[in-house]
């Protein structure tokens, strides 16, 4: 789940924790009591569906265990739907056997909702676009890579995939009296993936970008895109990335990449094709939700890559989100943001921005993204500052307009490597203060209670009390 601080005339609070594991480990009532008494939380974003450890399960194995809950890792983690799956809603998709086996049938929504409501706490479903390859029926929904392999990710142009997301949405909204939903898809198109434009991108294989399945082929043909030339262009792009990571192209990196894009405009046409599919998922979820309950609150988790890659940022047009959003949870994880930004720089300084040194690539990134932080040497240890949170909040508010609420995502104890930035209470207080000073409607504390230390959780309540005092004075 996540904390969301919903600010109207007076400040109220919320929270995101992650799956149901910590409720099972520590008990629903004691956890909710702690949320309210120590952090003033009033809204729960429960991770109801995910096959990923980012928002579900206990602490990531290998990371220090927090000072609450069971002091052991859940090495048998599986993931899935942590609520009951009602089969009548899934007739148009083969992805139906999705209930998580982790907690012996524990229905997190049925268990938490009554106790949350009795405490005056709102509850949102938080589900994400993360799967595993051994789920029954998933093989016909998976993306197909340039080299012909299947990925764990699902193709947005496959009608069964779109049907699954609307089915899950309908299931939650008809089966449980939740107050809202939030869906997240931390994915980008084949061009961004090919050039490694993300943190951790240096390890990506440009020949394994997706999707090139039959559904994508059909969609491309309907748009007049030459499928063969698109595949040929991406093959040449993959070769350029692969070879360029060890040897500088004769005409330099940027010239070589730009030459390829001019010669094969189908590369970017395919990138838009992929992004349009993802946007259709947003629209489909929003329209289904509003058709069931017009007043239900619907919003999206916006990936952290939005702060790093100008290529990805260009594809996340906040003004477009106005058409199908009540709120945006924009990731502004400033503590782990330092190591992540350094990782992004390491990746793209080997591909499209390879004409620049890593330090120059970071400087270019700061200029293009309109914020400035530490130099590359200190960035992993220092993280990003609360000023970064302020700037990104103001940018999101400007782009989204008056009709879409902005809830900055604030990180608390998200896993980083040894020697990299760790969260301290002052980091929490400062980031929350910056978000509210910038005009945020609320904040979402991330990623999950099962990785947070209690001192940092208590800092949430302290920050909100400080903000109230400032407002009153």
C-alpha positions, 0 to 999 in steps of 0.5 A: 500500500501507499500513503497518500496525503490528500490535501483539501482545505486542511491536510489529510493523509494516506499511505501505500504498503504493498500486498498483504504480507505485512497484514498477515505477519503483523495483524490488520488492526495493529498495522492500521492503528500504527498507521494512524497513531504514528503517521496520521494516515487516512488512506490506504493504497493496497497492492492488490495485484502484482507478481513483482517484489517492488510492491508486494511481499516482505523485504527484498532478499539481501536488503536489511530487514526493517524493525517490525514484522517477521525477521525473515525473507519470504523466499517462496514469494509468488505474487498475483491477485491478493483479493478474490478473483470473481470468474464472471468478469474474465470471459474475454481473457485467458488470464484467469487463474491469478489468485496469489497462493502466498497467504492461503486464500487471505483476501486482503480487501475483504480483511482490511476494508471493514477495519479501515472504514471503521477508522475513517480510512479510505482504500484504493486498489493499486495494481501493476503491470508486472507478470511472470512467465509460468502463469496459466494462459499467459503464453498467448498474451506475451510480447514477442521480441525482435529475435522471436523470443517471448517476454514476461511482459504482455502486448497492449495490442493483444485484445485479451490483454486489454480485456484482462485489465478491464476485467480486473478493474471491474472485478475490484469495483463491483466486488468491493466498496473501494474508494479508487484505483491506481494502475502502474506500468513501468515500461517503455517502448522498443526505441527507449529499451534498445538504447538502454534509456533507463536505470539499469539499461546498460545490461539490456539486450537491444535484440530483445526489444518488443513487441513484434507479435502478430497483433502488432504487425496487424496494427502497424499495417492498418497504419501504413507502417512497413513491418519489414522495414521496421524490423530491419531498422530495429535490427540495425539499431540493435547492432549499432547499440551492441557494437557501439558499447565497445567501439565508437562508430566512425561518424560518432554516436549521435550522428550514427543514430540520427542517420539511422532514424532518418533512413528508417522512420519506421523505428519511431513509428513503431515506438509510437505504435507501442506507446499508443497501445499503453495509452489505450490501456489507461483509457480502457481502465478509466472508461470501465471504472467510470462506467461502473462508478462515475465518482470513483477516483482513477489515477496512474503511477508514473515511472521514475524514468520520467525524471531521467530520460528525455526520450521517455519524458517526451512520451509522458505528456501530462496534458494528454493524461487530463483526458483520462485521469483524476490523479497522477502519482508521479515518482519522485523518489529522491533518495534512491533517485541518485543511484538510479540517475547515475545508472541511467547516465552510465547506460546512455553514455554508452549508446546514443549520448556516447559522444559525451563523457558520463559527467557531460551526459549528466550535465546534459540530462540536468539541462534537458530535465530542468533540475540540478543535483550533485555531480556524478561522483557524489550522486549515488551517495547523496541521492537527489535533494528535496528541491528536486521534489519541488521542481518536479511537483511544479512541473507536473502541476503545470502540465496536468492542469487544474482537473488532475491532482498530483501526488508525488511519490516519496521514497522511504527505505527503497532498496539501494546497494551498499554504499549508496544513499539510505533514507533518514527521517530528515529526508522524509520530512524535507521531501514531504515539506517540499511537495506540499510547498509546491502545491501537491494535493497529497503525497504517496509514500513508497514503496511498501511498509514491509521495507520501511523503518519505523523512525522514517514512518514516524517522520511522516507524521512529524512532517504533516504536523509541521506543515499544519503549524506553518499553515495555521501561523 
